[in-house]
Amino acid sequence: MDRLKQMEAFVGAVEGGSLAKAARAIGITPAMLGRHVDALERRLGVKLLHRTTRHLAVTEEGAVFVEQCKRTLGEIELAENMISSGRHAAVGHLRLTAPAGFGRRHVAPHAPDFLRAHPQVQVSCNLTDRVVDLVREGFDLGVRIGGTTDPDLVGVHLAHNRRVVCAAPAYLERHGTPGALEDLARHACLMITPNPGQVASWSFLQKDRSVNVRVQGKLDCNDGELLHRWAREGLGLAWRSTWEIQAELARGELVTVLDEFALPDYDIRAVYPRQAYVPAKVRFYVEYLKSVYAIPGYWTQ
């Protein structure tokens, strides 16, 4: 059997979590995919997967080998793209990752339109608030908000964004409007649940330097969209990105406070591994997102 087909079958099984899902994605029967994996294990002389009718688990050797396979298959795909399509057509499998809340609202919904314009591309979206290692985990592209760019990655500006404190007018009418960072201590602050042993704090710019202010409140959670809803309901102050609250600000459902201390340069960027040849699928998707985000009124819809 072809070695590359064996590797593709093995990677597909691991990523899909089952032979059936991987077989559907590749366009072969589960039995045929299973034979590819069996042949690979016989050739290597090691067990790569533990399989039952309902469960698939990767062995220790399989976990190491799957990363090597991903890199090898990625390099082959890159070489083929360079020869067959050059820099003029987006083809292949685009694996991208983005923060969960932002990705649900501003990355994944645009993928179908991109596919209609570039039918030779397949898009996989991984939405997580974890900072993903693009190279080690086999991603072509990441969307990130704020922070610094790893020197091994290329960063491309997609849209402006700031981190601001906001609240519903009703909350401010009941509890007053904070005028200084010290005033936050007497307000109900809606917080992302801190990690064990970590103190909840918000970051600001004061006298040209970044400062962290400890905040407290009776409501916290690990989901940004829930904090967003609590803020609209007048339950406290929230520290949110402007991309998330622009529509409510435009309608007057939320207002910002402490604007002179807002954290600047928290912009939205696309990042991808630094390489001599950037695949067209990556370049085109980055330009596509830039064009979508630049549509007048996009962020206030």
KEMI-922392 format. One line per field, with one value per atom (N, C-alpha, C, CB): atom name; x negated, y, z. Coordinates in steps of 0.2 Angstrom, whole numbers, plus 5000, padded with zeros to 4 digits. Glycine has a CB too. Layout:
BEGIN
atome (CA,...)
X (X,...)
Y (Y,...)
Z (Z,...)
END
This chain:
BEGIN
atome (N,CA,C,CB,N,CA,C,CB,N,CA,C,CB,N,CA,C,CB,N,CA,C,CB,N,CA,C,CB,N,CA,C,CB,N,CA,C,CB,N,CA,C,CB,N,CA,C,CB,N,CA,C,CB,N,CA,C,CB,N,CA,C,CB,N,CA,C,CB,N,CA,C,CB,N,CA,C,CB,N,CA,C,CB,N,CA,C,CB,N,CA,C,CB,N,CA,C,CB,N,CA,C,CB,N,CA,C,CB,N,CA,C,CB,N,CA,C,CB,N,CA,C,CB,N,CA,C,CB,N,CA,C,CB,N,CA,C,CB,N,CA,C,CB,N,CA,C,CB,N,CA,C,CB,N,CA,C,CB,N,CA,C,CB,N,CA,C,CB,N,CA,C,CB,N,CA,C,CB,N,CA,C,CB,N,CA,C,CB,N,CA,C,CB,N,CA,C,CB,N,CA,C,CB,N,CA,C,CB,N,CA,C,CB,N,CA,C,CB,N,CA,C,CB,N,CA,C,CB,N,CA,C,CB,N,CA,C,CB,N,CA,C,CB,N,CA,C,CB,N,CA,C,CB,N,CA,C,CB,N,CA,C,CB,N,CA,C,CB,N,CA,C,CB,N,CA,C,CB,N,CA,C,CB,N,CA,C,CB,N,CA,C,CB,N,CA,C,CB,N,CA,C,CB,N,CA,C,CB,N,CA,C,CB,N,CA,C,CB,N,CA,C,CB,N,CA,C,CB,N,CA,C,CB,N,CA,C,CB,N,CA,C,CB,N,CA,C,CB,N,CA,C,CB,N,CA,C,CB,N,CA,C,CB,N,CA,C,CB,N,CA,C,CB,N,CA,C,CB,N,CA,C,CB,N,CA,C,CB,N,CA,C,CB,N,CA,C,CB,N,CA,C,CB,N,CA,C,CB,N,CA,C,CB,N,CA,C,CB,N,CA,C,CB,N,CA,C,CB,N,CA,C,CB,N,CA,C,CB,N,CA,C,CB,N,CA,C,CB,N,CA,C,CB,N,CA,C,CB,N,CA,C,CB,N,CA,C,CB,N,CA,C,CB,N,CA,C,CB,N,CA,C,CB,N,CA,C,CB,N,CA,C,CB,N,CA,C,CB,N,CA,C,CB,N,CA,C,CB,N,CA,C,CB,N,CA,C,CB,N,CA,C,CB,N,CA,C,CB,N,CA,C,CB,N,CA,C,CB,N,CA,C,CB,N,CA,C,CB,N,CA,C,CB,N,CA,C,CB,N,CA,C,CB,N,CA,C,CB,N,CA,C,CB,N,CA,C,CB,N,CA,C,CB,N,CA,C,CB,N,CA,C,CB,N,CA,C,CB,N,CA,C,CB,N,CA,C,CB,N,CA,C,CB,N,CA,C,CB,N,CA,C,CB,N,CA,C,CB,N,CA,C,CB,N,CA,C,CB,N,CA,C,CB,N,CA,C,CB,N,CA,C,CB,N,CA,C,CB,N,CA,C,CB,N,CA,C,CB,N,CA,C,CB,N,CA,C,CB,N,CA,C,CB,N,CA,C,CB,N,CA,C,CB,N,CA,C,CB,N,CA,C,CB,N,CA,C,CB,N,CA,C,CB,N,CA,C,CB,N,CA,C,CB,N,CA,C,CB,N,CA,C,CB,N,CA,C,CB,N,CA,C,CB,N,CA,C,CB,N,CA,C,CB,N,CA,C,CB,N,CA,C,CB,N,CA,C,CB,N,CA,C,CB,N,CA,C,CB,N,CA,C,CB,N,CA,C,CB,N,CA,C,CB,N,CA,C,CB,N,CA,C,CB,N,CA,C,CB,N,CA,C,CB,N,CA,C,CB,N,CA,C,CB,N,CA,C,CB,N,CA,C,CB,N,CA,C,CB,N,CA,C,CB,N,CA,C,CB,N,CA,C,CB,N,CA,C,CB,N,CA,C,CB,N,CA,C,CB,N,CA,C,CB,N,CA,C,CB,N,CA,C,CB,N,CA,C,CB,N,CA,C,CB,N,CA,C,CB,N,CA,C,CB,N,CA,C,CB,N,CA,C,CB,N,CA,C,CB,N,CA,C,CB,N,CA,C,CB,N,CA,C,CB,N,CA,C,CB,N,CA,C,CB,N,CA,C,CB,N,CA,C,CB,N,CA,C,CB,N,CA,C,CB,N,CA,C,CB,N,CA,C,CB,N,CA,C,CB,N,CA,C,CB,N,CA,C,CB,N,CA,C,CB,N,CA,C,CB,N,CA,C,CB,N,CA,C,CB,N,CA,C,CB,N,CA,C,CB,N,CA,C,CB,N,CA,C,CB,N,CA,C,CB,N,CA,C,CB,N,CA,C,CB,N,CA,C,CB,N,CA,C,CB,N,CA,C,CB,N,CA,C,CB,N,CA,C,CB,N,CA,C,CB,N,CA,C,CB,N,CA,C,CB,N,CA,C,CB,N,CA,C,CB,N,CA,C,CB,N,CA,C,CB,N,CA,C,CB,N,CA,C,CB,N,CA,C,CB,N,CA,C,CB,N,CA,C,CB,N,CA,C,CB,N,CA,C,CB,N,CA,C,CB,N,CA,C,CB,N,CA,C,CB,N,CA,C,CB,N,CA,C,CB,N,CA,C,CB,N,CA,C,CB,N,CA,C,CB,N,CA,C,CB,N,CA,C,CB,N,CA,C,CB,N,CA,C,CB,N,CA,C,CB,N,CA,C,CB,N,CA,C,CB,N,CA,C,CB,N,CA,C,CB,N,CA,C,CB,N,CA,C,CB,N,CA,C,CB,N,CA,C,CB,N,CA,C,CB,N,CA,C,CB,N,CA,C,CB,N,CA,C,CB,N,CA,C,CB,N,CA,C,CB,N,CA,C,CB,N,CA,C,CB,N,CA,C,CB,N,CA,C,CB,N,CA,C,CB,N,CA,C,CB,N,CA,C,CB,N,CA,C,CB,N,CA,C,CB,N,CA,C,CB,N,CA,C,CB,N,CA,C,CB,N,CA,C,CB,N,CA,C,CB,N,CA,C,CB,N,CA,C,CB,N,CA,C,CB,N,CA,C,CB,N,CA,C,CB,N,CA,C,CB,N,CA,C,CB,N,CA,C,CB,N,CA,C,CB,N,CA,C,CB,N,CA,C,CB,N,CA,C,CB,N,CA,C,CB,N,CA,C,CB,N,CA,C,CB,N,CA,C,CB,N,CA,C,CB,N,CA,C,CB,N,CA,C,CB,N,CA,C,CB,N,CA,C,CB,N,CA,C,CB,N,CA,C,CB,N,CA,C,CB,N,CA,C,CB,N,CA,C,CB,N,CA,C,CB,N,CA,C,CB,N,CA,C,CB,N,CA,C,CB,N,CA,C,CB,N,CA,C,CB)
X (4996,5000,4996,5005,4998,4995,4993,4998,4987,4985,4989,4978,4990,4993,5001,4993,5004,5011,5011,5014,5006,5006,5006,5001,5001,5000,5007,4994,5010,5016,5021,5018,5022,5027,5026,5027,5020,5018,5019,5011,5017,5018,5026,5015,5029,5037,5040,5039,5038,5041,5040,5039,5034,5033,5037,5025,5037,5040,5048,5038,5050,5057,5060,5059,5056,5058,5061,5063,5062,5065,5063,5072,5063,5061,5067,5060,5073,5079,5078,5085,5077,5077,5071,5076,5065,5059,5061,5053,5064,5065,5070,5069,5075,5080,5076,5085,5071,5067,5063,5063,5060,5055,5059,5050,5065,5069,5068,5067,5066,5065,5070,5058,5070,5074,5070,5076,5073,5070,5065,5075,5068,5064,5057,5068,5058,5052,5047,5053,5050,5045,5042,5049,5046,5043,5037,5048,5038,5033,5026,5035,5027,5021,5018,5024,5022,5018,5015,5024,5018,5015,5009,5020,5009,5003,4997,5004,4999,4994,4991,4997,4995,4993,4988,4999,4990,4986,4979,4989,4979,4973,4968,4974,4971,4967,4966,4971,4970,4969,4971,4962,4975,4978,4985,4974,4988,4995,4996,4999,5000,5001,5008,5001,5013,5020,5023,5024,5026,5030,5037,5030,5040,5047,5052,5046,5058,5064,5069,5066,5075,5081,5083,5086,5082,5084,5079,5089,5073,5068,5061,5067,5058,5051,5046,5051,5041,5036,5029,5036,5025,5018,5013,5016,5009,5004,4998,5000,4994,4988,4984,4983,4983,4979,4983,4977,4989,4994,4994,5001,4994,4994,4988,4995,4982,4976,4976,4970,4978,4978,4983,4979,4989,4994,4991,5000,4987,4985,4980,4981,4976,4971,4975,4966,4980,4984,4988,4990,4990,4993,4988,4996,4982,4977,4975,4971,4974,4973,4978,4971,4984,4990,4991,4996,4989,4990,4984,4989,4978,4973,4975,4966,4978,4979,4985,4982,4990,4995,4992,5001,4988,4985,4981,4980,4977,4973,4978,4969,4984,4988,4992,4994,4993,4996,4992,4999,4985,4981,4980,4974,4980,4979,4986,4977,4991,4998,5001,5002,5001,5005,5001,5010,4995,4991,4994,4990,4994,4997,5004,4992,5007,5013,5019,5012,5019,5026,5025,5027,5030,5030,5033,5035,5029,5031,5028,5028,5031,5029,5033,5022,5031,5034,5031,5033,5036,5034,5036,5037,5031,5032,5031,5028,5037,5036,5039,5039,5036,5038,5040,5033,5045,5046,5049,5052,5049,5052,5060,5052,5062,5069,5075,5071,5075,5081,5080,5081,5074,5073,5073,5066,5071,5071,5078,5068,5083,5090,5093,5093,5091,5095,5092,5096,5085,5082,5077,5078,5076,5071,5075,5066,5078,5081,5087,5084,5091,5097,5095,5101,5089,5087,5084,5082,5082,5079,5083,5078,5090,5094,5093,5101,5093,5092,5085,5094,5080,5074,5073,5068,5077,5077,5080,5080,5085,5089,5084,5095,5080,5075,5069,5073,5068,5062,5064,5056,5067,5070,5065,5074,5058,5053,5050,5048,5053,5051,5055,5050,5053,5056,5054,5055,5059,5057,5059,5061,5055,5056,5055,5052,5060,5060,5059,5066,5054,5053,5054,5046,5059,5061,5059,5068,5054,5052,5049,5047,5050,5046,5039,5050,5037,5030,5026,5029,5020,5015,5012,5009,5014,5012,5005,5017,5001,4994,4995,4989,4995,4997,4993,4997,4986,4982,4982,4974,4982,4982,4989,4980,4994,5001,5003,5005,4999,5001,5006,5004,5007,5011,5008,5014,5012,5009,5010,5013,5015,5017,5020,5021,5019,5022,5024,5017,5030,5032,5032,5040,5028,5027,5029,5019,5030,5032,5027,5040,5024,5019,5013,5022,5009,5003,4997,5004,4992,4986,4986,4980,4982,4982,4975,4982,4976,4970,4965,4972,4958,4954,4954,4947,4956,4957,4963,4956,4967,4974,4974,4980,4978,4979,4986,4979,4986,4992,4995,4991,5001,5005,5011,5007,5011,5016,5023,5015,5028,5035,5039,5037,5039,5044,5042,5051,5044,5043,5047,5043,5044,5048,5045,5048,5049,5046,5050,5048,5047,5050,5053,5045,5059,5063,5067,5067,5069,5073,5080,5071,5085,5092,5097,5094,5103,5109,5115,5108,5121,5127,5129,5133,5132,5134,5138,5138,5142,5146,5141,5151,5136,5131,5128,5125,5125,5122,5127,5119,5133,5138,5139,5145,5138,5139,5133,5141,5127,5121,5116,5118,5117,5113,5107,5109,5104,5099,5092,5100,5088,5081,5077,5078,5073,5069,5062,5071,5060,5053,5052,5050,5046,5045,5047,5038,5045,5047,5054,5044,5058,5066,5068,5069,5064,5066,5067,5061,5064,5064,5071,5059,5075,5082,5087,5083,5085,5090,5091,5089,5096,5097,5094,5105,5089,5085,5086,5077,5088,5090,5083,5095,5081,5075,5075,5071,5069,5068,5065,5063,5067,5065,5058,5068,5054,5047,5045,5044,5039,5036,5034,5029,5034,5033,5026,5032,5027,5021,5020,5015,5024,5023,5028,5024,5026,5030,5033,5026,5039,5043,5041,5051,5038,5036,5038,5029,5038,5039,5033,5046,5031,5025,5028,5021,5024,5025,5018,5029,5019,5013,5014,5013,5009,5009,5002,5011,5002,4996,4991,4993,4993,4989,4986,4984,4989,4987,4993,4982,4992,4997,4998,4996,5004,5005,5010,5006,5010,5015,5019,5012,5025,5029,5034,5034,5033,5037,5044,5034,5048,5056,5059,5058,5065,5069,5076,5068,5080,5087,5090,5089,5097,5100,5102,5106,5100,5101,5095,5107,5093,5088,5090,5081,5087,5088,5082,5095,5082,5076,5079,5074,5084,5087,5088,5094,5085,5085,5092,5080,5096,5102,5107,5105,5106,5111,5109,5110,5103,5101,5104,5093,5104,5107,5114,5106,5118,5125,5126,5128,5122,5123,5122,5118,5117,5116,5122,5110,5125,5131,5137,5133,5137,5143,5142,5144,5136,5135,5133,5141,5129,5127,5120,5127,5117,5110,5106,5106,5100,5095,5091,5090,5090,5086,5080,5091,5075,5069,5069,5062,5071,5072,5069,5080,5068,5065,5070,5062,5068,5073,5076,5070,5073,5076,5082,5071,5083,5088,5094,5086,5093,5098,5100,5096,5097,5099,5106,5095,5109,5117,5121,5119,5119,5123,5121,5121,5115,5113,5116,5105,5117,5121,5128,5120,5131,5138,5139,5141,5134,5135,5136,5140,5136,5137,5131,5138,5125,5119,5116,5115,5112,5108,5101,5111,5096,5089,5088,5084,5084,5081,5074,5085,5070,5063,5059,5061,5062,5059,5052,5064,5050,5044,5038,5043,5041,5036,5037,5037,5041,5042,5035,5047,5035,5029,5029,5028,5024,5024,5020,5020,5019,5015,5017,5008,5024,5026,5029,5031,5026,5029,5030,5025,5034,5035,5030,5043,5027,5022,5022,5015,5020,5019,5012,5022,5010,5003,5003,5001,4997,4995,4988,4998,4986,4978,4974,4977,4969,4964,4961,4958,4961,4959,4957,4964,4953,4951,4957,4946,4962,4967,4974,4967,4978,4984,4990,4986,4993,4998,5003,5001,5006,5011,5017,5013,5019,5025,5024,5026,5018,5017,5017,5010,5014,5014,5021,5009,5024,5031,5036,5034,5035,5040,5039,5040,5032,5031,5034,5023,5032,5035,5043,5032,5046,5053,5056,5055,5053,5055,5054,5051,5048,5047,5053,5040,5054,5060,5066,5060,5068,5074,5075,5075,5069,5069,5069,5063,5067,5067,5073,5061,5078,5085,5088,5090,5090,5093,5099,5095,5098,5104,5103,5110,5098,5098,5098,5091,5094,5094,5100,5087,5104,5110,5116,5111,5116,5122,5124,5120)
Y (4994,5000,5006,5000,5012,5018,5021,5023,5022,5025,5031,5026,5036,5042,5041,5047,5036,5034,5032,5029,5028,5025,5031,5020,5035,5041,5045,5045,5047,5051,5047,5052,5041,5037,5037,5030,5036,5037,5043,5035,5049,5056,5057,5061,5055,5056,5053,5054,5046,5043,5046,5036,5049,5052,5059,5054,5063,5069,5068,5073,5063,5062,5059,5059,5055,5052,5045,5056,5043,5037,5035,5037,5029,5027,5029,5019,5029,5031,5038,5029,5042,5049,5051,5054,5048,5049,5046,5045,5040,5037,5042,5031,5045,5049,5056,5052,5058,5064,5063,5067,5057,5055,5052,5050,5050,5047,5040,5051,5036,5029,5025,5026,5019,5015,5014,5008,5014,5012,5006,5012,5001,4995,4996,4989,5000,5002,5006,5005,5011,5015,5011,5021,5006,5002,4997,4997,4995,4991,4995,4988,5002,5006,5007,5013,5008,5009,5002,5011,4996,4990,4989,4984,4991,4990,4994,4992,5000,5005,5002,5012,4999,4996,4990,4994,4986,4980,4983,4976,4988,4990,4993,4995,4997,5000,4995,5006,4990,4985,4987,4983,4992,4995,4996,5002,4996,4998,5005,4994,5008,5015,5017,5018,5013,5014,5008,5016,5010,5004,5006,5005,5001,5002,4996,5001,4999,4995,4997,4995,4994,4996,5003,4992,5006,5012,5017,5011,5015,5019,5018,5017,5024,5024,5028,5027,5025,5028,5028,5025,5033,5033,5031,5041,5026,5024,5029,5017,5028,5033,5034,5030,5028,5028,5032,5021,5031,5034,5041,5031,5044,5051,5054,5052,5051,5054,5054,5050,5048,5047,5052,5040,5053,5057,5064,5057,5067,5074,5074,5076,5068,5068,5067,5062,5063,5063,5069,5057,5073,5079,5084,5083,5084,5089,5086,5089,5080,5077,5078,5069,5077,5078,5086,5075,5090,5097,5099,5101,5097,5099,5096,5096,5090,5088,5092,5080,5094,5098,5105,5099,5108,5114,5114,5116,5108,5107,5107,5101,5103,5102,5109,5097,5113,5119,5124,5122,5124,5128,5126,5128,5120,5118,5118,5111,5116,5116,5122,5110,5126,5132,5138,5131,5138,5144,5148,5148,5155,5159,5162,5165,5159,5162,5158,5162,5152,5149,5146,5143,5147,5144,5137,5148,5132,5125,5122,5121,5116,5112,5113,5114,5111,5110,5116,5104,5121,5127,5125,5133,5124,5123,5130,5117,5132,5139,5138,5144,5143,5143,5150,5140,5151,5158,5157,5161,5163,5163,5161,5170,5157,5154,5159,5151,5164,5169,5173,5174,5176,5179,5175,5183,5169,5164,5163,5158,5162,5160,5166,5158,5172,5178,5181,5183,5180,5184,5180,5190,5174,5170,5164,5167,5160,5154,5156,5149,5161,5162,5165,5168,5167,5169,5164,5175,5158,5153,5150,5147,5150,5147,5152,5147,5159,5163,5162,5170,5161,5160,5154,5160,5149,5143,5143,5137,5147,5148,5152,5153,5156,5160,5155,5166,5151,5146,5139,5148,5136,5129,5124,5128,5125,5120,5120,5121,5124,5124,5120,5131,5117,5114,5118,5106,5120,5124,5120,5131,5120,5117,5122,5111,5124,5129,5126,5134,5128,5126,5132,5123,5132,5138,5137,5140,5140,5139,5145,5133,5146,5152,5150,5154,5144,5142,5145,5135,5147,5150,5144,5154,5143,5137,5138,5135,5132,5132,5130,5127,5135,5134,5128,5140,5129,5124,5117,5127,5117,5110,5107,5111,5110,5107,5107,5111,5109,5108,5113,5102,5119,5124,5129,5128,5131,5136,5143,5134,5144,5151,5152,5154,5157,5159,5166,5157,5167,5174,5175,5175,5181,5182,5190,5181,5191,5197,5200,5197,5205,5208,5203,5209,5205,5201,5203,5194,5199,5200,5194,5201,5195,5190,5187,5193,5180,5176,5177,5168,5178,5179,5174,5180,5168,5163,5164,5156,5168,5169,5176,5169,5177,5183,5185,5182,5192,5195,5200,5198,5199,5204,5207,5200,5214,5218,5216,5225,5215,5214,5219,5207,5221,5226,5230,5223,5236,5239,5237,5247,5237,5235,5237,5227,5239,5241,5237,5249,5237,5234,5240,5229,5240,5245,5243,5250,5247,5245,5248,5248,5244,5246,5244,5243,5246,5245,5247,5248,5244,5247,5253,5241,5258,5264,5263,5268,5258,5257,5256,5251,5252,5250,5257,5245,5261,5267,5272,5271,5272,5276,5274,5276,5267,5265,5266,5258,5265,5264,5270,5258,5274,5280,5278,5282,5283,5281,5282,5286,5277,5277,5283,5271,5287,5292,5291,5299,5286,5284,5277,5288,5274,5267,5265,5265,5269,5267,5266,5272,5269,5268,5261,5273,5257,5250,5246,5247,5248,5244,5244,5246,5249,5249,5247,5256,5244,5242,5235,5246,5232,5225,5224,5223,5220,5219,5212,5220,5211,5205,5202,5205,5196,5194,5187,5193,5186,5179,5176,5179,5169,5166,5165,5159,5167,5167,5160,5171,5158,5152,5151,5151,5145,5144,5147,5136,5151,5155,5162,5151,5163,5169,5175,5168,5181,5186,5190,5192,5191,5194,5201,5193,5203,5210,5212,5211,5218,5221,5226,5225,5226,5230,5237,5226,5242,5249,5252,5253,5258,5262,5268,5264,5269,5275,5279,5273,5285,5289,5285,5290,5283,5279,5273,5284,5270,5263,5259,5263,5252,5247,5246,5241,5246,5244,5239,5251,5235,5230,5232,5223,5232,5234,5228,5240,5227,5221,5223,5219,5218,5219,5214,5220,5215,5210,5211,5210,5205,5205,5199,5207,5198,5192,5187,5194,5190,5186,5185,5189,5179,5177,5171,5176,5170,5164,5163,5164,5158,5157,5158,5149,5161,5162,5170,5158,5172,5179,5182,5181,5177,5179,5180,5174,5176,5177,5183,5170,5185,5191,5197,5192,5196,5201,5202,5199,5197,5197,5200,5190,5198,5201,5208,5198,5211,5218,5221,5220,5219,5222,5222,5218,5217,5216,5221,5209,5224,5229,5226,5233,5221,5217,5219,5210,5224,5226,5229,5220,5231,5233,5227,5238,5227,5222,5225,5218,5221,5223,5219,5222,5223,5219,5222,5219,5218,5221,5225,5215,5230,5234,5230,5240,5225,5221,5218,5216,5216,5213,5217,5209,5224,5228,5234,5230,5234,5240,5241,5239,5235,5236,5239,5229,5236,5239,5246,5234,5248,5255,5259,5256,5257,5261,5262,5258,5257,5257,5260,5250,5262,5265,5260,5270,5253,5248,5247,5241,5249,5249,5256,5243,5258,5264,5262,5270,5266,5265,5270,5265,5268,5272,5271,5270,5276,5276,5276,5270,5279,5278,5281,5282,5286,5288,5283,5295,5278,5273,5266,5271,5266,5260,5258,5262,5251,5248,5248,5241,5252,5252,5247,5259,5247,5242,5234,5243,5233,5226,5224,5226,5225,5224,5217,5227,5216,5209,5207,5208,5202,5200,5193,5201,5192,5185,5183,5185,5177,5175,5168,5175,5168,5161,5160,5161,5154,5152,5156,5145,5158,5162,5157,5166,5158,5153,5157,5147,5154,5157,5157,5153,5152,5153,5152,5147,5157,5157,5155,5165,5149,5146,5151,5140,5151,5155,5155,5154,5149,5148,5152,5140,5153,5157,5165,5156,5167,5174,5176,5175,5172,5174,5174,5169,5170,5170,5176,5164,5178,5184,5190,5185,5191,5196,5197,5196,5191,5190,5193,5183,5191,5193,5201,5190,5203,5211,5214,5212,5212,5215,5215,5212,5209,5209,5214,5202,5214,5218,5226,5216,5227,5234,5237,5235,5232,5234,5240,5228,5245,5251,5248,5257,5249,5247,5239,5248,5236,5229,5228,5226,5231,5230,5232,5233,5236,5238,5235,5246,5230,5226,5222,5221)
Z (5000,5000,5000,5006,4997,4997,5004,4993,5005,5012,5014,5013,5009,5011,5012,5005,5009,5010,5017,5005,5019,5026,5031,5027,5030,5034,5035,5032,5029,5029,5033,5022,5032,5035,5043,5033,5045,5052,5055,5053,5052,5054,5054,5050,5049,5049,5055,5042,5056,5062,5068,5062,5069,5076,5076,5076,5071,5071,5071,5065,5068,5068,5074,5062,5077,5083,5082,5087,5075,5074,5066,5075,5065,5058,5053,5058,5056,5051,5049,5055,5054,5053,5048,5059,5049,5045,5038,5048,5037,5031,5027,5032,5030,5026,5024,5031,5028,5026,5020,5032,5020,5015,5008,5017,5009,5004,5002,4998,5008,5007,5012,5007,5012,5017,5023,5014,5029,5035,5035,5041,5032,5031,5028,5028,5022,5018,5023,5012,5026,5030,5036,5034,5039,5044,5041,5046,5035,5032,5031,5025,5029,5028,5035,5026,5040,5047,5049,5052,5048,5049,5046,5047,5039,5035,5038,5028,5040,5043,5050,5044,5054,5060,5059,5064,5054,5052,5050,5047,5045,5042,5048,5037,5053,5058,5063,5061,5064,5070,5076,5070,5077,5083,5083,5085,5088,5089,5089,5095,5085,5085,5088,5078,5087,5089,5093,5084,5098,5101,5099,5109,5096,5093,5095,5085,5096,5098,5093,5105,5094,5089,5091,5090,5097,5100,5102,5105,5102,5105,5101,5112,5101,5098,5102,5090,5104,5108,5105,5115,5105,5102,5107,5100,5105,5110,5110,5107,5115,5116,5110,5122,5106,5100,5095,5098,5095,5090,5091,5090,5097,5098,5095,5106,5096,5093,5086,5096,5083,5076,5072,5074,5075,5072,5070,5076,5075,5074,5068,5080,5068,5062,5055,5063,5056,5049,5047,5051,5052,5050,5047,5057,5050,5047,5040,5051,5039,5032,5027,5033,5029,5025,5023,5027,5028,5027,5022,5033,5023,5018,5011,5020,5010,5004,5001,5004,5005,5002,5000,5008,5004,5002,4996,5008,4995,4988,4982,4989,4983,4978,4976,4980,4981,4980,4976,4987,4978,4975,4967,4978,4966,4959,4955,4959,4958,4954,4954,4956,4959,4959,4960,4965,4962,4963,4968,4956,4967,4972,4969,4973,4965,4962,4964,4955,4967,4968,4975,4963,4979,4986,4985,4990,4987,4987,4994,4981,4995,5001,5007,5003,5013,5019,5024,5023,5025,5029,5036,5027,5041,5048,5052,5051,5055,5058,5065,5054,5069,5076,5078,5081,5083,5085,5092,5080,5096,5103,5102,5106,5107,5106,5105,5113,5109,5108,5102,5114,5100,5094,5088,5094,5089,5083,5081,5084,5086,5085,5081,5091,5083,5080,5074,5085,5073,5068,5064,5071,5065,5061,5057,5065,5061,5058,5054,5064,5055,5051,5044,5054,5043,5037,5032,5037,5035,5031,5025,5036,5026,5020,5014,5022,5015,5009,5006,5011,5010,5008,5004,5014,5006,5002,4995,5006,4995,4989,4984,4990,4986,4982,4980,4985,4985,4984,4985,4989,4980,4981,4982,4976,4981,4981,4988,4976,4993,5000,5004,5002,5009,5015,5021,5016,5025,5031,5038,5031,5042,5049,5054,5050,5058,5063,5070,5063,5074,5081,5085,5082,5089,5093,5100,5092,5103,5110,5113,5110,5119,5122,5125,5128,5123,5125,5119,5125,5121,5116,5113,5119,5106,5103,5100,5097,5100,5097,5090,5101,5085,5078,5075,5074,5076,5072,5075,5073,5082,5085,5084,5092,5084,5083,5076,5088,5072,5064,5062,5064,5064,5062,5057,5067,5052,5047,5049,5040,5052,5054,5061,5048,5064,5070,5070,5076,5074,5075,5082,5073,5084,5091,5093,5092,5099,5101,5107,5104,5105,5110,5111,5117,5116,5117,5112,5117,5112,5108,5103,5112,5097,5092,5093,5085,5093,5094,5088,5094,5089,5083,5078,5086,5079,5074,5070,5077,5072,5068,5065,5073,5059,5056,5058,5048,5060,5063,5058,5070,5056,5051,5055,5045,5055,5058,5054,5059,5058,5055,5057,5057,5063,5065,5071,5066,5073,5079,5084,5078,5091,5096,5103,5097,5108,5114,5120,5115,5126,5131,5136,5135,5137,5141,5146,5136,5151,5156,5154,5163,5154,5152,5157,5145,5157,5161,5158,5168,5160,5158,5161,5159,5158,5161,5168,5157,5168,5174,5180,5174,5179,5184,5187,5182,5182,5184,5188,5178,5186,5189,5197,5186,5198,5205,5209,5205,5206,5210,5208,5208,5203,5202,5197,5208,5194,5188,5191,5183,5191,5193,5189,5193,5193,5189,5190,5192,5194,5195,5196,5201,5194,5195,5202,5193,5207,5214,5215,5219,5211,5213,5211,5208,5207,5206,5212,5201,5217,5223,5226,5228,5225,5228,5223,5231,5217,5212,5212,5206,5209,5208,5201,5208,5201,5195,5192,5196,5186,5183,5180,5178,5183,5181,5178,5188,5174,5172,5178,5166,5179,5185,5185,5184,5190,5190,5191,5196,5189,5191,5198,5186,5201,5208,5210,5209,5215,5218,5214,5217,5209,5205,5208,5198,5208,5210,5204,5214,5204,5198,5198,5199,5192,5190,5183,5192,5182,5176,5174,5175,5168,5166,5163,5161,5164,5162,5160,5167,5157,5155,5159,5148,5164,5168,5168,5176,5166,5166,5161,5173,5156,5151,5153,5148,5158,5160,5161,5166,5160,5162,5169,5157,5172,5179,5179,5183,5184,5185,5192,5186,5191,5197,5199,5195,5206,5208,5209,5215,5206,5206,5210,5199,5212,5216,5214,5223,5215,5214,5216,5207,5216,5218,5212,5222,5206,5200,5196,5196,5194,5190,5186,5194,5180,5176,5171,5172,5168,5163,5156,5164,5155,5148,5147,5147,5142,5141,5138,5135,5135,5132,5138,5127,5143,5149,5153,5154,5154,5157,5153,5157,5146,5142,5143,5134,5144,5146,5153,5145,5157,5164,5164,5169,5160,5160,5157,5156,5152,5148,5153,5142,5158,5163,5169,5165,5169,5174,5181,5175,5180,5186,5188,5185,5185,5187,5181,5190,5183,5178,5174,5181,5168,5164,5161,5159,5160,5156,5150,5161,5144,5138,5132,5137,5127,5121,5117,5116,5113,5110,5104,5107,5101,5096,5099,5093,5105,5108,5109,5114,5111,5114,5109,5120,5103,5099,5097,5092,5096,5094,5100,5092,5106,5112,5114,5118,5112,5113,5108,5112,5102,5097,5099,5090,5102,5104,5111,5104,5115,5121,5127,5121,5125,5130,5135,5127,5133,5137,5136,5135,5141,5140,5143,5144,5141,5144,5149,5138,5154,5159,5159,5166,5163,5164,5157,5168,5152,5145,5145,5140,5149,5148,5151,5153,5154,5156,5152,5163,5147,5143,5140,5137,5139,5137,5129,5139,5126,5119,5116,5117,5109,5106,5108,5107,5109,5110,5104,5116,5098,5092,5090,5086,5085,5082,5076,5079,5077,5072,5069,5075,5063,5061,5061,5053,5063,5064,5061,5072,5058,5054,5055,5047,5054,5055,5049,5054,5052,5047,5042,5051,5036,5031,5025,5030,5020,5014,5009,5011,5009,5005,5009,5000,5009,5012,5008,5015,5009,5005,5003,5008,4997,4995,4999,4988,5002,5006,5012,5008,5015,5021,5019,5024,5014,5012,5010,5006,5006,5004,5010,4999,5015,5020,5025,5025,5026,5029,5026,5030,5019,5016,5016,5009,5016,5016,5022,5015,5028,5035,5035,5040,5033,5033,5029,5030,5023,5019,5023,5013,5026,5030,5035,5032,5039,5045,5044,5050,5037,5035,5033,5030,5032,5029,5034,5028,5031,5036,5040,5032,5046,5051,5053,5047,5051,5052,5060,5050,5064,5071,5075,5074,5072,5076,5074,5075,5070,5068,5073,5062)
END
